[in-house]
Amino acid sequence: RAYKTDPTSAFGGIIAFNRELDEKTAQAIIDRQFVEVIIAPMVSEEAAKVLSSKQNVRVLECGDWYGQLTDGY
């Protein structure tokens, strides 16, 4: 939705997800957006293959943080 709101300003950089990155989403990013870093809790094998076709894209799989916070944080 954010991309549809202002595609001119969405020119690249870092894209972060709060759920698994799937193949369809990875392909959409590669097809229409300049990106340097993608962060997601999980990356499907298919999405990883799609992303590996693009040079200089760093993918950080950070794991699921839900429920890992301690009191006061």
N, C-alpha and C positions, 0 to 999 in steps of 0.2 A: 504494500500500500504506500509506503514512503516513497518508493521509486516512482510510482505513478503521480504522486503529488508534485515532485520537483526533479525530473530526470536530468535536468541541466546541472544541478548542484551535486548529483550523485555520480561523481566521476572517478572514484576509486579510494584506495586507502585500506581501511580495515573494516571487515564485516564480521559481526558476531551474532551467534545464534543461541537460543535458549533450549533448543531441541536438536535431535540428530539431523545432520545434513544428509539429504538424500540425493540420488543421481539427478533427478529432474531439476532440483534447485541448483545444484552445482553446475549443470549444463547451462541453465539460464544466466548464471553469473558470468561464466566464461564467454558466453555468446554476446552479452551486451554491456559488460561492465569491466572497467579496469580495476583490478584488485591486487593488493600486495600481500595481505594477511587475511586469513579466514580462521575464526575461532568458533568451535562448536563442542558441546559435551561429547558427541560421538560423530563419527564420519563413516557412512556405509562404505563397503568395499567398492561398490560401483561408483560412488561419488569420488572416492580417492583416485580411481582410474581416470575419471574425467578431469580432475584437477591436475593430475600428473602430466597431462598433455600440454599444459600451459607453463611456460618458463617463468621462474621468479615468483611463484605463488607459494607462500609459506602457510602451512596448515597446522594449527595448534588444536589438538584434541584434549580438552581440559577436564573431561569427566563430568559426572553429574554432581553438582554442588548442593542440590536440594537435601536438606536435613543434616548437612555437615557443619552448619553454623553453631557456634557455642554461645552460651548466655552472654549478653552484652554486646554481641557483634552481629 
